[in-house]
Amino acid sequence: ALKRAGIGPATDIQEFRTRRAEIPTAEPPTIYLALKSLDLFSSFPEEEIEEIAQASQQLNYDADSRIILEGDSQDSLDIITSGVVESRMRTSDGQKTYIGELMPGQYFGLVSMLTNQPSIFEYRALTDVTLIRVGLECMQEVLRKHPDLADRYAAIVEQRLAEAELVRGTSEAQPVSNTTQHVKRFIRKLIR
C-alpha cells in the first residue's frame, strides 16, 4: 500500500561528527576561578592561586578521545572545566570496568603523580572536554609552600587506591597504611 502511495524506504544517510562548539580559550582569570573553586586550592591566598593559574595549561579533547590510558605515567593534575570524563579500570579478571563519570570541578591524576606509579585508571572524554593541567613542578612548589598538605593529599590518594582495589577485587596492592606512608615519603622527596 505504501508503494502505491509513492512512499519508499528511506535512503541511506551517512553522518560524521564534528566538534559541536568552538574550542573555548580559557584566559588565566578563568583558570584562576576554576582553581579557586577546587577544594585542593580554595584556602590558598589569591596570589598563589594566580601563580598556579599562570603555570597551568588548558587542554581540549574531542568526545570519545582517550585522555589517559591505563598504565600511562602521569606527572600532572587534570581539572575538568567543561565536559564529562569517564573513568574505567581493568579488574583482576582482565575486564575493563566502568568506575564513574567526572564532571566539571572534579580532578584526576593525583594518584599517579604522587605515587610515581602508572595510572591504574583509563580516562576517556564522553563529551568535548576542556581541562586545566597543573604540572608536577607547579605541584612541587605548592607542596614546598604548604608541606601540611602532604597529609591531606596522601589521604585523597589512600581513599582512591582503596576504592580502586575494591573494584579490582584483589589485594595485590600494598596495604593502604603502607601506601599512605609511601605517598608521604614521596611527597617529602618531591619538595626537597
Secondary structure by P-SEA (a helix, b strand, c coil): cccccccccccbbbbbbccccccccccaaaaaaaaaaccccccccaaaaaaaaaabbbbbbccccccccccccccbbbbbcbbbbbbbbbccccbbbbccccccccccaaaaaaacccccbbbbcccbbbbbbbcaaaaaaaaaacccaaaaaaaaaaaaaaaaaaaacccccccaaaaaaaaaaaaaaaac
